[in-house]
Amino acid sequence: MLPNLLHDLKESTKSADLLQSCITINNNRIYFTYFSTLINQEKFHHDVLSFIQLSKGDWNHLHLQDLQAMIPLEGMKISEELDEVIKSLVRGSIFLQLDPHLHEGLIIDLSDQKSGLRDHNDTENEFSVIGPKVGFVESLDINLSLLRRGFGTEKLTFEELSIGKMSKTRIVIAYLDGITNPEYINTARQRLSDLDFDIVFESSLLEQLITDNSNSPFPLFLSSERLDRIMYSVLNGEVAILCDGSPFVLTRPTSLFSFFVSPEDYYLPWILGSCFRLIRYFGVAFSILASSFYVAILTFHYIVIPRELLGPIIESRSNVPFPPVLEVLFLEMTIELLREAGSRLPSKVSQTLGIVGGIILGQAAVAAGLTSNILLIIVSLSALASFTTPIFKISNTIRFLRFPLIVLASFWGGFGIMIGLMFILGHLLRLKSLGAPYIVPIFPFRNNSFSDSFIRSSFTQLNNRFFTTRPLSTKRFNVKKNKDIGDDYNNE
């Protein structure tokens, strides 16, 4: 019961933005309790106070139901539960009472949905030249509206949860009813419901709390701010998790190959899309292995160096006093310092630092005999190749994997690199995303899913949803009908 809300709130919080006001109309007092930093003040005065003051009802026998009929707002509720009232207040509602000693009051939602939000929802971190530029923002309601308008079907289902003992953060599970496998929906719902945490700030924090393996450097959730990418994932039977206050949406179950897929692949002809995707895979392999191969070859396997290249390598390393492993680690750490410094500085300063700092430090290091020209080229190309991945989180994993391989190459050469790759492969074989294998379609082998993994096949080959997500409905569209349309045009 609610014996005295005003007294209880004064005892539970000392916050300066908790206001408790009272107005008198026709000798009747109406009490308001709210957090001034959460409500829309204009809406409060225009839609609540003005209608109450201009009302011509019977003020001698006024009830909460009468006030509920006076105010032209939706979602109002009469409640006498203290926990429910406090939960509504911290979400931007006001609590209206006719008498502070009564057991009930009227909850009116006056939350300011646009306060502190961005005016534009452009994709800032996942840019593409072709295709839509629409991205998510920090407002959960706006993100749900974008998804709903994008799909335009009643099968899109939202399930809302409240996570965080203190923050009570709104979390929504989105999926397509009749397509997404219920096993993944139940697993996501169960993990979120069992979560015991105080404050959930962002979806990336949520990802670490409910991941299948928190000790893995590989991201097991696909995190994206692009509307089209999330729509494509949900369309294939994945579960999307949206967090209030975060512009990034999580999708699961996902595979390792999903992190190298760009939405731009589908807006280009399939031959070009496949070519660019293969370039990304080559860039990832080069970024991980280039520096470690340099260390292994110059330390143990210099016999594999062609005779024509042996002279330039000897000349470039003639003044370097360090072994190859220290030379590589020095230059790799320099690149990482430039990256970290550039990401923490304002955009105009970071661009100058990245270009000028890289050129000056590289040339100075070569002139001082701290590194060779050839290694400088290799490390620069390796750093450049790591940025070819469309998802930023997997690029961080690639940056990390280089260092253990470099150390192993310094001890055992090519054999050490093979040991490191076998450990990585064994780790990938054990990983799961929401209970699904992480490196499908390789393991377990699914030949039907290769049409959109290493390459992007034509849309006539993409009529089936991925078997990796085990969707309830596998067909996306009728291939034969589309072929008939093309044949008709060709015959004309």
N, C-alpha and C positions, 0 to 999 in steps of 0.2 A: 504494500500500500504506500501512498504518498502523503504522509501527514503534513509536511511542510517543505515544499521543494526549495523555496528561497533559503531557508535555514540550512538545508542539507547541502545545497550548492556552495553556500558561503563557507561551510565547514570543509568541503572537499577541494576547493580551489581558491587560490588567492589572486587569480589572474585579473589584470587590469581591464582586459577587454570583455569581461563578463558583466553585462549591464542588466539591471533590474529596475524597470521604470513603471510608472503608473499614470494613467490618464483618468480624468473624471468627466463623465457625460451624464447629464440629468441626475446628478447626485449618485451615480453608479460608478464605482471604481473598477478599472480593468488593469490587470497586472501583466507585464511582459517581461520575459526572461530570455536572453539571447547573447551570443558572442558577436560583438560589433564588427570583428575582423572577418567574419564568415558570411554574414548575410548581405543581401543586396539592399542598401539603404533606400534607394529610389523606389524599389518595389515595395518595401515596407511602408513607406509613407503614402505611396500612390494607390496600392492595391489593398492595404489593410487599414491603416489609420483613417484615410479619407472616406472609405466606405462605411466604417463604423461611425464616424462623426456625422455623416450625412444620412444615416439610416433613420427611418421614422417608425421603428418598431416599438413594441410595448416595453419600455425600460423598467417598468415596475416589476415585471415577471420575466426577466431576461435569463435565458439559459444558454449553455454552450452550443446547443443545436441551432439556436437562433443566430449566434455569431457565425457559425459554420455556413448558414444560408446567406448571410449578408456579404461574406467575403467571396469574390469571384475567382477563386483559385482552386486547383485540383490537388488531390493528394493529402487533404487535411484529415486528421485523425484525432479522436478523443482518447486519451490514455491516462492511466493512473499508476503505471509501473515506472519506478524511478530509473531502472536501467535503460528502458526504452526511451525515456525522456532525455537522459544524458547523452545517449547514443545519437539521438536526433539533433540535439543542440550542437554537438561537435561536428556535425555534417552540414550545418548552416540553416537549421530550423529555429523558429521562435516558439516559446511555450506561453500560451495565453491562459490566464486564470481570472475568474470573477471574484475569487476570494483566495488569498494565499493559504488559508487553512482547509480548503476543500481538498478532496482526495483525487480530483481529476482536473485536467486542463486540455486545451486544444493545441495540437502540434501543427504548425504551418511551415511548410518547406519554402524558405526564402534564400536558398544558397545561391551564391554568385558564381555561375558556371564559367564565366569568361575571365574572371579576375586572375591576373598573373599568367595568362596563356599567350602563346604566340599568335600573331595575326594571320600568318601564312603557314600552311602545312606542306611546304616543299620538302623533298627528300634531300637533306644536306649531306648525308654520309654515304648514300648509295645512289650516286648520280648516274644517269644514262642519257645518251644523246637522243635515242629514239624511244618513244613510249611515253606514258603518262608520268607526270612528276608529283603526283598526289602521294602524300605520306601521312602518317599518324602524328597526333599531337599528344599533349599531356592530359587531356580531358578524356576520361573513359566514355562518357556519353557521346562525344563527337566521334570517337573511334568506332563505337558500335553503330552509329548512324552511317558512317562511311562504308562499313562492311555490309550493312543491310541494304543500302542503296546500290552497292556494287553487285551483290548477288541477285537481288530482286526476286527472291523465292521465299515461301513460307517454311521451307525445309531447314533454313538456317536457324539454329537453335542457340540461345544464350542461357547459360546457367550462372547465376551470381552467387559468390561466396564472400565472406568477410574474414580476412586474415590479419593477424597481429593483435596481441592482447591489449596493446596501447593504441596503435594507430587505427585498427579496424579498417584496414585498406580493402577497398572493393576490388575483387578479382572476378573475372568473367571467363568461363570456358565456352568457346564457340566451336560448333561443328555442324555438319550437314546430317540431319536426321534421315535415316534410310541409306546412307552412304558410308559414314564413318563407323568403324567397328566398335561396338559397345564395350569391348574389353579395354580399349585405349581410353574411352571416356570414363569408365569406372576407375581405372588406375589413376588417371589425372585427378579425378574428383576425390579419391581416397587419400592421395598424397597431400593434396591441398588441405583437406579437412583435418588430417592428422598433424598438420604443421603447428608447432608450438614456438612462436617467436614474438618478440615485443613490438618491433616496428618494421614494416616492409616498405622500404623506400622506393625500390625500382624493380623492374622485371628481371634484371641481371642478378640481383640478390635473390629473388625468388627462384631463379634457375639453379643457383648453387645449393639452395635448401632442399629442393625436391629432385635433384639429378640422380641418375642411377649410380654414378661413380664420382664422388667429389674429389678424388685424388688423381683424376685424369687431366692432362693438359688439353685434351681435345674437347671442344664444346659439344655437348650432347643435345642441346636445344638449338634450333635455328632461330636466331634473333634478327628481326628486320623491321625497318620503319617504312617500307614500301607497301602500299596497299595491294598492288598487283601481285607481288610475291606471296603475300599471306593468302590472298584469294586463291592463287594457284595451288598452294599447299593444302588448304582446306578442301578445295575441289577434288584433290587426289585422296581424300580420306584421312587427313591429319587433323589433330586437335590443336586449336589456337588458344593461347592463354593471354589475356589482356589484363594489365595492371593499371589501376588509376594512378595518375601522376607520372607515367612512363610513356614515351613515344615509340617504344620498341615492343613488338608483339612476338611471343614465343610460339613455335610450332613443334609438335612431336606426334608420332615418332619420326625421326629424320635419319638420314644416312650421311656418311662422310662425303659422298659425291654431291649432295645437295648444296654444300658450301661453295662449290665451284660453278654453280649454275647461276647465270645472270638473266634477269627478265628480258634483257635486250636480245638474248639468243632467239627468243620466240618472235621478235619483231623484225628479224632479218630473215632472208632466205635460208633454208635449212643447211645448205652447203656452207654458207658464210658463218652461220651460228655454230656449226660443228667445228669449223676450222678455228675459230676464236676460242672455243672451249678446249680444244686440244692444245692450243698455245698456253692456256692457263695451266693445264696439267704439266706441260713441259717447264713452264716457269717455276712451278712449285718444286719439281724435282731438281731443277738447277739451283734454286735458292737453298734447298736443304743440303745438297751434296757437293756443290762447287768448292766451297772452302775446305771441307774435309778431304776431298780428293787432292787438292793442292798440297795439304799437309802430308798425306799419305805418299804421294808421288815423290815429293822432294825429300822425304825422310827415309823411305824404304824402297820405293819402286821407280827410282830415277831412270832405270834402264828403259822404261816405256816412253820416255820423252824422245820425240823425233830429233835426229841430228841437226836439222835446220833450226829447230827451236831451242836447242841446248845452248847455243852461243848467246842469244838475247837473255835467256834466264840467268846464265852465269854472270853476264854483265850487269843485269839489274840487281842481282843479289850480292855483288862483290863488296859493297860497302855496308851491308846489313849485318850487324854484329849478333843478331838473335837467331835462334833456331826457328824453323817455319811455324811451329805451333804458337810461339810467343808473338811472332810477327802477325799471324792471322788473328789471334785473340785481341791484340792491341788495336788493329784496324776495325775488327767487328765491334768492339766496345766503343770505339770512336763514332761509328755509324749509329749505334744504339743511343749514345748520348745526344747526338744531333737530332735523332727522332724524338726522344723524350723532351728535349728542350724546345723543339719546334712545335710539339703538340700542346705545350703549356703556355706558349706565348701568343699574343694577338696575331691574327692571320697575316697582316702586312709584315710584321716583324719576323714571323716564323718563315715566310717565303724567302725573305732576304737571308735569314740564318741558314736555311737549308741549301740554297744555291751558293752563296758567297762562302759560307762556312765550310761546305764540302770541298769546294775548289781550293780554298786557301789552306785548309788543314791537310788535304791530300797532297798538294804540291810541296808543302812544308815538310811533311813526313818523308816524302821521297828525297827531297834535297838534304834533309838531315840524316839520311841513311837508316831511318827507322823501319822502312818498308820498301818493297820493290814496286816498279811500275806495273808489272803483270798482276800482282796481287791486288793492287789498287783497282784495276779494271775488273777483276773477278769479283771482289767484294761489292763494288758499285753495281755491277750487273745482278749480283745476288740480292742486294737490297731492293733494286728496282723490280726484280721478278716477284718478290714477296708481295708487292702491291697489286699484282694482277688478280688476286682473289676478290670476288665481289663482297664477301663478308669479312668485316674487320677482325672478328674474333679468331677466325682460322688463320689469318695472317700473323697474329700474335703467337699462335702455336707453331707456325713455321719458323718464326724468329727464334723461338726457344729451342726447337729440335736441333738447330745447327750446332749449338755449343757442345752437347754431349757427344755428337758424332765427331767433332773436331778433336776432342780430348781422346776418344777411342782411337782415332786415326793416328794420333801422336804416339800411342803406345804400341799398337799392332798393325798399323797401316791399313791396307785394304781389308784384311781379315777383321780388324776392329770395326770398320764401317759395316761389314756384313753382320757382325754380332749386334751392332746397334740397330740395324734395319730389322733383324729378326726379332729383337725385343719389341720394337715398335709394332711390327706385324702381329706378334703374339698378344700385345696389349689391345690392338684393334679388334682381334678376334674375340676377345673377352668382353668388349664393351657392348652395352645395350642402351637403346634410347626408348624409354617408356616400355621396357620389356622386349623390344624388337631388336634384332641384330643390327649392328652399327655399320657394317661394310657390305650390306646387300647392294647389288645383286651378285657380288663375288662370293660371299659366304653368308648364308647358304646361297648356292648358285641358282639364279633366276634368269634364265635366258630371255624371258619375255620382258624384262625390265632394262635390258641393255639398249633399247631404242632411245632412251633418254637419260643416259648416265655419262659415258665417255664422249658420246656424240649426241647431237640433237637431230633425230630423224625427221622426215617430213610429217605433216599433220595426218596424213593417211595412215601412218604407223603409230600414231599416238591416240588412237580412239579408245584404248583401254587404259583404265587407271592402273597405277603401280600395284603389282601383287605384293610388294613389300609391306604395304599398309593393310593388306587383307580387307579391302572395302566390301561392303555388302552388295554394292552395285558396281560392276566392273566396266560397263560400257558408258562412254561419254557421248558419242554421237555415231551416226550411221555412215560408215565409210563408203558403202556402195552408192548411196544417194549423192554424196559429194563427188564421187567419180563420174556419175552419170551427168551431173551438171557440167563438169569440165569437158566431158566428151561431146555434149550438145553444142557448147561454144566452139570447140575445135571443128566440128562438122560444118558449122556455119561458115 
